[in-house]
Amino acid sequence: MSLTMKTIMTALLLLLVIAQWNTASAQLSQGRLFAPMRSDQFGGNARLRDGVFGDISYNYWTITQGKARTIGFVDPNGRQNLYYDGNAFQYRTNTMSTGSLGNTFSSGTTLRIGNINKHHGWELKTTIMEPNRSVYQGVSGKMDIADDAVRYVTPVSDAQCWYYDFSAGNPDDKFLSHPLSGPGSRPNIQSGYLWGWFLSGSAAAGNAGDDAIITLAPLPLTFDRYKIESKISHWDVEANYIFRAHATRIGFFEFTGGVRYMQLDDTLTFRGWGMPWGGDMRIDVNGSYNGENIPMPPDEDTEIDITEYYLNNGELPGLYRNYAYSGTPQGVGTALSDSVWDFKAENHLVGPQVGVRYIRKCSGRWSLIADTKFFAGFNTQNIKSEGIIRSPAAEIDAGATGVDALMADTGILPWLPVGTMQSPGTFRHSETRTAFSPGIDFSLKANWQFTDAIAFNAGYQGMYLDKTARSSLINNYTIYNDGTIFGINEDVNQSTFMHGVSLGLSINRP
């Protein structure tokens, strides 16, 4: 919830208080707020107070995380789950999951004002929670992606080119040699979006010649460092009519009916960093690299939409980028360095609600209050998946020789996905959906009467919502044949449970 919205809500509540000031000031002038507590409020001649009332409470709540999902693609049929490590084919694995995130607690406030006269009254209530934030940072993350995209790549050498043949049975036999006849005969070779060039034979030693083999194969997808970050926020506002029933031997009952608007926003951000090549590298933005592991870049301001920043400015603030090539790559690097993916689910719920409130006098100044409401929410969901899937731009040193010069002439560099060299490597998907999201909220509080009209309360409260869109369920980790990167899954809904403790102050209201 923005600061502007909070200000508007607070102003509305203050206006309502001012509108009822005549009634409230009468109580103040008579000293009723601080008058001693009277036992007849709950005694044999039991009755509840009439007039203006209000309460404020501090909440300490948690909101359940979205269901744990793998960062990457898990295909039961094993589609495109191999990669080439420079020597042989290996199977990709998924080691990163949103299940690494924990459920955290955050603070919030509930405000309520109203007026009741004998059996009839009204109330306005709003709850504003600070976002629940959870962060997990890991190292050596591995993943798989369903790479169905086909790219046509011109070989970098007339001498010889290796390519990956899906028609072969044995994975080790799929890497076939393809001799070319000479200049001008370079065919377009099909590859996946996340395939890259490898140096083989004498090319690995930096030599360019007839035996300098440039191989094209699916890359390993790893991250030296990665971060998974979640932010979940909630607020609501409701207006209710109150009907107070006659006192019973077991206590008091109040029945409510009204309308509620609620917002539940869930954002999941994945960021991955790493060295695009092994060997001797130079970084022209953040200093020199001496072969040691790159440290995790400093955290960005959590309020900045990192993906929007990139899409608008063409670069990532504070991340490692603009690598310069200086030397022969050695070993497998990070093909998707500096990837940033944002998945967002906004739930806007509005609908009628009914409820019941029970007040039971215990002994002395104590009373027990139970409150529950059923909410029939019509949910408009805004769902987004956007980000960058790429390695940083690389440059060949001026005056390069051998294979370096060959790559400088062709613009094809080792270890980088061919798809990211032929397209911007950004994606942005959004949908608006609707769902019926019923919910129920409840609270159980103990009330201690301090004066005739002032009471303190503490207790437990929570809310259960069905069919809420959650960010961990949004993204479909597939690169399609037309080059489309990722997408949105069909089912992004799950139930959400938020709950916690509260401590509050009531005026003229048990």
Phi, psi and omega per residue, in radians:
M1 nan 2.282 -3.086
S2 -1.291 2.822 3.097
L3 -1.074 -0.640 3.126
T4 -1.077 -0.789 3.135
M5 -1.109 -0.711 3.096
K6 -1.065 -0.718 3.142
T7 -1.109 -0.749 3.126
I8 -1.087 -0.783 -3.120
M9 -1.103 -0.757 3.135
T10 -1.107 -0.708 3.131
A11 -1.108 -0.712 3.116
L12 -1.089 -0.744 3.127
L13 -1.115 -0.716 3.129
L14 -1.133 -0.672 3.100
L15 -1.093 -0.690 3.126
L16 -1.172 -0.652 3.092
V17 -1.110 -0.759 3.138
I18 -1.105 -0.664 -3.140
A19 -1.092 -0.481 -3.134
Q20 -1.784 0.289 -2.989
W21 -1.143 -0.591 -3.125
N22 -1.015 -0.787 3.127
T23 -1.173 -0.776 -3.088
A24 -1.154 -0.671 -3.095
S25 -1.185 -0.518 3.075
A26 -1.075 -0.708 3.115
Q27 -1.156 -0.697 -3.129
L28 -1.145 -0.715 -3.097
S29 -1.149 -0.514 3.132
Q30 -1.535 0.009 3.103
G31 1.241 0.329 -3.058
R32 -1.211 -0.504 -3.104
L33 -1.060 -0.596 -3.080
F34 -1.974 0.249 3.067
A35 -1.203 2.640 3.141
P36 -1.024 2.599 3.120
M37 -1.130 2.339 -3.132
R38 -1.816 2.300 -3.104
S39 -1.193 -0.418 -3.095
D40 -1.230 -0.140 3.066
Q41 -1.075 -0.528 -3.139
F42 -2.296 0.179 -3.064
G43 -1.415 -2.708 -3.099
G44 -1.086 -0.539 3.086
N45 -1.762 0.976 -2.952
A46 -1.097 2.502 3.020
R47 -2.778 2.784 3.062
L48 -1.886 2.825 -3.055
R49 -1.339 2.596 3.010
D50 -1.823 2.950 3.021
G51 1.766 -2.939 -3.126
V52 -1.177 2.446 3.078
F53 -2.436 2.872 3.095
G54 -2.890 2.725 3.022
D55 -2.643 2.748 3.083
I56 -2.419 2.417 -3.131
S57 -2.419 2.592 3.038
Y58 -1.679 2.255 -3.110
N59 -1.965 2.526 3.033
Y60 -2.254 1.704 -2.932
W61 -2.095 2.800 2.931
T62 -2.186 2.613 3.077
I63 -2.105 2.195 -3.063
T64 -1.040 2.466 3.079
Q65 -1.211 2.788 3.004
G66 -1.101 2.803 -3.135
K67 -0.970 2.516 -3.129
A68 -1.156 2.255 3.125
R69 -2.376 2.544 3.110
T70 -1.188 2.417 2.968
I71 -1.392 1.727 -3.045
G72 2.332 -2.861 -3.017
F73 -2.074 2.327 3.052
V74 -2.064 1.883 -3.092
D75 -1.864 2.070 -3.130
P76 -1.094 -0.355 3.139
N77 -1.618 0.019 3.092
G78 1.197 0.501 -3.114
R79 -1.188 2.209 3.074
Q80 0.801 1.002 3.113
N81 -1.997 0.362 3.074
L82 -1.859 2.695 2.983
Y83 -2.490 2.827 -3.130
Y84 -1.890 2.189 -3.070
D85 -1.674 0.218 -3.112
G86 1.767 -0.310 3.127
N87 -2.246 -0.678 -3.080
A88 -2.686 2.954 3.102
F89 -1.463 2.447 3.094
Q90 -2.256 2.810 3.081
Y91 -1.621 2.329 3.062
R92 -1.246 2.641 3.049
T93 -2.298 2.834 3.091
N94 -1.984 2.026 -3.122
T95 -2.018 0.009 -3.112
M96 -1.976 2.374 -3.075
S97 -2.576 2.612 3.052
T98 -1.212 -0.205 3.067
G99 -1.143 -0.202 3.075
S100 -1.230 -0.349 3.141
L101 -1.338 2.495 3.091
G102 -1.832 2.928 3.063
N103 -1.518 2.117 -3.132
T104 -1.921 2.845 3.108
F105 -1.841 2.629 3.068
S106 -2.466 2.868 -3.082
S107 -1.599 2.781 3.085
G108 -2.869 3.075 -3.088
T109 -2.364 2.438 2.994
T110 -2.046 2.226 3.101
L111 -2.056 2.420 3.122
R112 -2.502 2.328 3.010
I113 -2.368 2.747 3.114
G114 -3.096 -3.004 3.140
N115 -2.646 2.412 3.131
I116 -2.453 2.414 3.131
N117 -2.273 1.885 -3.082
K118 1.027 -1.798 -3.025
H119 -1.729 -0.169 -2.996
H120 -2.226 2.545 3.125
G121 -2.974 -3.042 3.130
W122 -2.551 2.833 3.079
E123 -2.646 2.600 2.962
L124 -2.064 2.422 -3.075
K125 -2.488 2.471 3.037
T126 -2.457 2.509 3.068
T127 -2.168 2.225 3.136
I128 -2.175 2.113 -3.124
M129 -1.962 2.450 2.959
E130 -1.206 2.629 -3.101
P131 -1.069 2.440 2.927
N132 -1.382 2.144 -3.135
R133 -2.077 2.410 3.086
S134 -2.475 2.357 -3.101
V135 -2.303 2.388 3.014
Y136 -2.249 2.274 3.103
Q137 -2.060 2.333 -3.089
G138 -2.373 3.028 3.113
V139 -2.238 2.748 3.067
S140 0.920 0.859 3.104
G141 -1.378 2.423 3.132
K142 -2.157 2.635 -3.113
M143 -2.682 2.914 3.016
D144 -2.222 2.629 3.086
I145 -2.400 2.429 3.070
A146 -1.289 1.819 -3.058
D147 -1.792 1.537 3.129
D148 -1.609 -0.095 -3.044
A149 -1.240 2.556 3.082
V150 -2.012 2.214 3.066
R151 -2.114 2.501 3.101
Y152 -1.787 2.038 -2.986
V153 -2.055 2.290 3.058
T154 -1.415 2.226 3.121
P155 -1.035 2.637 -3.092
V156 -1.509 -0.172 -3.095
S157 -2.344 2.417 3.035
D158 -1.299 -0.290 -2.995
A159 -1.294 -0.883 -3.031
Q160 -2.882 2.543 3.092
C161 -2.524 2.427 3.053
W162 -1.834 2.592 3.123
Y163 -2.537 2.882 -3.058
Y164 -1.681 2.217 -3.064
D165 -2.001 1.911 -3.122
F166 -1.235 -0.276 -3.084
S167 -1.327 -0.322 3.141
A168 -1.269 2.621 -3.074
G169 -1.398 -0.934 -3.097
N170 -1.406 2.232 -3.126
P171 -0.933 -0.654 -3.133
D172 -1.238 -0.292 3.116
D173 -1.605 -0.104 -3.078
K174 -1.358 -0.236 -3.117
F175 -1.632 1.665 -2.956
L176 -1.895 2.596 3.069
S177 -1.454 2.419 -3.112
H178 -2.294 1.641 -3.130
P179 -1.239 2.506 3.120
L180 -1.919 2.702 -3.001
S181 -1.510 -0.289 3.136
G182 2.584 -3.065 -3.113
P183 -1.002 2.467 3.110
G184 1.489 -0.062 -3.090
S185 -1.913 0.293 -3.098
R186 -1.179 1.974 3.125
P187 -1.442 2.797 2.975
N188 -1.372 2.237 -3.116
I189 -1.875 2.325 3.137
Q190 -1.337 2.435 3.084
S191 -2.584 2.893 3.028
G192 -1.410 2.862 -3.141
Y193 -1.040 -0.667 -3.065
L194 -1.745 0.526 2.997
W195 -1.620 2.724 3.127
G196 -2.532 2.929 -3.139
W197 -1.508 2.466 3.068
F198 -2.108 2.646 3.051
L199 -1.661 2.207 -3.118
S200 -2.268 2.926 3.107
G201 1.020 -2.437 -3.102
S202 -1.239 -0.273 3.109
A203 -1.108 -0.575 3.131
A204 -1.127 -0.398 3.105
A205 -1.629 0.078 3.081
G206 1.581 0.271 -3.124
N207 -1.755 2.453 3.055
A208 -1.938 2.184 -3.133
G209 -3.097 -2.936 -3.099
D210 -1.116 -0.441 -3.126
D211 -1.753 0.209 3.094
A212 -1.443 1.728 -3.016
I213 -1.626 2.201 3.050
I214 -1.858 2.035 -3.062
T215 -1.756 2.558 3.136
L216 -2.112 2.123 -3.051
A217 -2.757 2.854 3.097
P218 -1.124 2.375 -3.072
L219 -1.495 2.710 2.925
P220 -1.264 2.516 -3.131
L221 -1.961 1.726 -3.106
T222 -2.342 2.810 3.058
F223 -2.331 2.240 3.056
D224 -1.113 -0.726 3.099
R225 -2.368 2.545 3.068
Y226 -2.621 2.745 -3.134
K227 -2.387 2.325 3.029
I228 -2.012 2.167 -3.044
E229 -2.276 2.317 -3.121
S230 -2.122 2.465 3.036
K231 -2.394 2.117 -3.126
I232 -2.162 2.193 -3.125
S233 -2.237 2.684 -3.079
H234 -2.588 2.481 2.923
W235 -2.719 2.728 3.089
D236 -2.667 2.863 3.081
V237 -2.515 2.462 -3.094
E238 -2.513 2.658 3.070
A239 -2.244 2.296 -3.038
N240 -2.360 2.536 2.899
Y241 -1.588 2.446 -3.107
I242 -2.047 2.281 2.972
F243 -2.053 2.115 -3.130
R244 -1.730 2.102 3.118
A245 -1.379 2.883 3.067
H246 -1.118 2.639 3.126
A247 -1.061 2.520 3.066
T248 -2.070 3.024 3.138
R249 -1.180 -0.417 -3.093
I250 -1.715 -0.069 3.123
G251 2.444 -2.770 -3.075
F252 -2.008 2.567 3.060
F253 -2.209 2.341 3.012
E254 -2.171 2.320 -3.126
F255 -1.919 2.412 -3.083
T256 -2.209 2.670 3.022
G257 -2.615 2.434 -3.090
G258 -3.082 -2.655 -3.088
V259 -2.406 2.619 -3.110
R260 -2.410 2.492 2.940
Y261 -2.048 2.378 -3.069
M262 -2.439 2.551 3.077
Q263 -2.278 2.272 3.087
L264 -2.248 1.962 -3.106
D265 -1.966 2.345 -3.077
D266 -2.321 2.156 -3.132
T267 -2.209 2.332 3.075
L268 -2.168 2.219 -3.140
T269 -2.118 2.271 3.042
F270 -2.005 2.327 3.087
R271 -2.295 2.326 3.136
G272 -2.262 2.354 3.137
W273 -2.196 2.805 3.058
G274 2.990 3.053 3.123
M275 -1.530 2.132 -3.109
P276 -1.193 -0.431 3.063
W277 -2.321 2.818 2.892
G278 -1.503 -3.077 3.055
G279 1.454 -2.762 -3.037
D280 -1.447 2.043 -3.125
M281 -2.242 2.709 3.070
R282 -2.235 2.366 3.126
I283 -1.931 2.067 -3.018
D284 -1.585 0.089 3.112
V285 -1.917 -0.765 -3.012
N286 -1.958 0.442 3.098
G287 1.697 -2.960 -3.067
S288 -1.604 2.689 3.123
Y289 -1.976 2.210 -3.014
N290 -1.895 0.350 3.108
G291 1.707 -0.171 3.105
E292 -1.498 2.936 -3.141
N293 -1.111 2.469 3.081
I294 -1.301 2.261 3.099
P295 -1.232 2.809 3.073
M296 -1.087 2.239 3.096
P297 -1.036 2.694 3.120
P298 -1.066 2.608 3.141
D299 -1.113 2.455 3.007
E300 -1.457 2.879 3.040
D301 -1.020 2.174 -3.058
T302 -1.148 -0.270 3.129
E303 -1.502 -0.141 3.138
I304 -1.499 2.283 3.033
D305 -1.381 1.743 -2.992
I306 -1.088 -0.644 -3.117
T307 -1.212 -0.794 3.107
E308 -1.044 -0.665 3.125
Y309 -1.057 -0.800 -3.129
Y310 -1.120 -0.832 -3.079
L311 -1.086 -0.497 -3.134
N312 -1.542 -0.483 -3.018
N313 -2.011 -0.201 3.076
G314 1.365 0.186 3.098
E315 -2.734 2.873 -3.118
L316 -1.776 2.163 3.128
P317 -1.245 2.235 3.011
G318 1.388 0.012 -3.132
L319 -1.747 2.855 3.109
Y320 -1.366 2.218 -3.064
R321 -2.707 3.072 3.097
N322 0.958 0.937 3.086
Y323 -1.220 2.501 3.046
A324 -1.948 2.359 -3.093
Y325 -1.457 2.274 3.090
S326 -2.597 1.500 3.120
G327 2.169 2.939 -3.099
T328 -1.384 2.224 3.109
P329 -1.050 2.456 3.095
Q330 -2.252 2.104 3.091
G331 1.437 2.999 -3.064
V332 -1.524 2.374 -3.126
G333 -1.930 -2.771 -3.116
T334 -1.736 1.917 -3.034
A335 -1.231 -0.499 -3.042
L336 -2.014 0.662 -3.135
S337 -0.990 2.531 3.117
D338 1.120 0.605 3.017
S339 -1.433 2.449 3.088
V340 -2.390 2.114 -3.113
W341 -2.199 2.247 3.117
D342 -2.031 2.245 3.068
F343 -2.144 2.161 -3.004
K344 -2.219 2.402 3.064
A345 -2.295 2.058 3.092
E346 -1.940 2.170 3.102
N347 -1.936 2.091 3.094
H348 -1.997 1.884 -3.052
L349 -1.943 2.377 3.057
V350 -2.522 2.491 3.133
G351 2.980 3.058 -3.140
P352 -1.391 2.830 3.090
Q353 -2.611 2.681 3.056
V354 -2.316 2.655 -3.109
G355 -2.742 3.029 3.094
V356 -2.477 2.485 3.127
R357 -2.178 2.316 -3.100
Y358 -2.101 2.272 3.120
I359 -2.100 2.204 -3.115
R360 -2.259 2.145 3.071
K361 -1.308 2.291 -3.139
C362 -1.720 -1.331 3.084
S363 -2.793 2.537 3.127
G364 1.018 -2.132 -3.094
R365 -1.567 -0.038 -2.987
W366 -1.622 2.543 2.996
S367 -2.546 2.805 -3.133
L368 -2.045 2.294 -3.082
I369 -2.215 2.170 3.073
A370 -2.077 2.345 -3.041
D371 -2.405 2.327 3.072
T372 -2.543 2.608 3.105
K373 -2.440 2.516 3.001
F374 -1.852 2.298 -3.022
F375 -2.122 2.160 3.091
A376 -1.755 1.647 -2.993
G377 -1.691 2.256 2.951
F378 -1.597 2.044 -2.932
N379 -1.863 2.047 2.975
T380 -1.729 2.092 -3.012
Q381 -1.933 2.189 3.001
N382 -1.789 2.067 -3.005
I383 -2.105 2.292 -3.098
K384 -2.374 2.518 2.993
S385 -2.401 2.044 -3.076
E386 -2.647 2.750 3.118
G387 2.782 -2.803 -3.069
I388 -2.225 2.291 3.026
I389 -2.178 1.726 -2.983
R390 -2.914 2.858 2.869
S391 -1.798 2.768 -3.106
P392 -1.179 2.733 3.081
A393 -1.087 2.486 -3.131
A394 -2.191 2.694 -3.132
E395 -2.297 2.519 3.039
I396 -1.529 2.394 3.124
D397 -1.018 2.508 3.057
A398 -1.084 2.483 3.131
G399 1.355 0.364 -3.136
A400 -1.137 2.631 3.130
T401 -2.227 2.985 3.072
G402 1.081 -2.398 -3.131
V403 -1.110 -0.552 3.095
D404 -1.037 -0.740 3.117
A405 -1.170 -0.646 3.111
L406 -1.072 -0.766 3.136
M407 -1.246 -0.580 3.098
A408 -1.136 -0.634 3.137
D409 -1.231 -0.627 -3.057
T410 -1.615 -0.388 -3.080
G411 1.379 0.120 3.129
I412 -1.747 2.215 -3.070
L413 -2.050 2.582 -3.129
P414 -1.246 2.680 3.024
W415 1.277 -0.075 -3.136
L416 -1.743 2.383 3.096
P417 -1.049 2.315 -3.117
V418 -1.113 -0.523 -3.139
G419 -1.110 -0.649 -3.131
T420 -1.295 -0.337 3.093
M421 -1.499 -0.262 -3.090
Q422 -1.929 -0.021 3.131
S423 -2.621 2.858 -3.119
P424 -1.066 -0.422 -3.132
G425 1.348 0.324 3.094
T426 -1.922 2.727 3.086
F427 -2.482 2.631 3.118
R428 -2.696 1.998 3.122
H429 -2.212 2.481 3.095
S430 -2.615 2.550 3.103
E431 -2.510 2.694 2.985
T432 -2.072 2.170 -3.108
R433 -2.228 2.917 3.083
T434 -2.235 2.664 3.123
A435 -2.717 2.716 2.998
F436 -1.629 2.053 -3.024
S437 -2.136 1.403 3.092
P438 -1.195 2.721 3.140
G439 -2.671 2.893 3.093
I440 -2.459 2.349 3.018
D441 -2.081 2.775 -3.031
F442 -2.704 2.727 3.033
S443 -2.663 2.616 3.066
L444 -2.385 2.008 -3.025
K445 -2.273 2.600 2.970
A446 -1.755 2.342 -3.038
N447 -2.044 2.273 3.093
W448 -2.074 2.091 -3.062
Q449 -1.406 1.994 -3.111
F450 -1.481 -0.845 3.040
T451 -2.289 -2.954 3.140
D452 -1.014 -0.607 -3.033
A453 -2.166 -0.084 -3.105
I454 -1.958 2.301 -3.141
A455 -2.432 2.612 3.030
F456 -1.861 2.551 3.117
N457 -2.466 2.695 3.100
A458 -2.593 2.557 -3.135
G459 3.117 -2.866 -3.090
Y460 -2.101 2.446 3.117
Q461 -2.578 2.771 -3.107
G462 -2.858 3.061 3.140
M463 -2.609 2.405 3.078
Y464 -2.058 2.249 3.139
L465 -2.186 2.387 3.113
D466 -1.734 2.639 3.031
K467 0.920 1.063 3.014
T468 -1.880 2.372 3.108
A469 -1.247 2.317 -3.133
R470 -2.189 2.519 -2.963
S471 -1.176 -0.549 -3.101
S472 -1.184 -0.291 -3.099
L473 -1.708 -0.030 -2.946
I474 -1.313 -0.904 -2.837
N475 -1.407 2.396 3.002
N476 -1.786 1.908 -3.026
Y477 -1.425 1.188 3.124
T478 -2.309 2.417 2.974
I479 -1.867 2.077 -2.944
Y480 -1.548 2.946 -3.041
N481 -1.083 -0.487 3.114
D482 -1.495 0.112 3.126
G483 1.577 -0.021 3.100
T484 -1.116 2.261 -3.118
I485 -1.693 2.093 3.069
F486 1.080 -2.959 -3.110
G487 3.063 -2.951 -3.095
I488 -2.015 2.308 -3.140
N489 -1.199 2.770 3.121
E490 -1.182 -0.791 -3.088
D491 -1.901 1.975 -3.137
V492 -2.090 0.202 -3.016
N493 -1.775 2.623 2.980
Q494 -2.742 2.933 3.052
S495 -1.370 2.613 -3.135
T496 -2.206 2.365 3.134
F497 -2.155 2.154 3.054
M498 -2.136 2.381 -3.062
H499 -2.818 2.894 3.111
G500 2.929 -2.901 -3.093
V501 -1.836 2.817 3.111
S502 -2.511 2.685 3.111
L503 -2.420 2.181 -3.003
G504 -2.522 3.084 3.138
L505 -2.293 2.271 3.135
S506 -2.049 2.540 3.081
I507 -2.160 2.118 3.093
N508 1.072 0.526 -3.100
R509 -2.632 2.133 3.127
P510 -1.288 nan nan
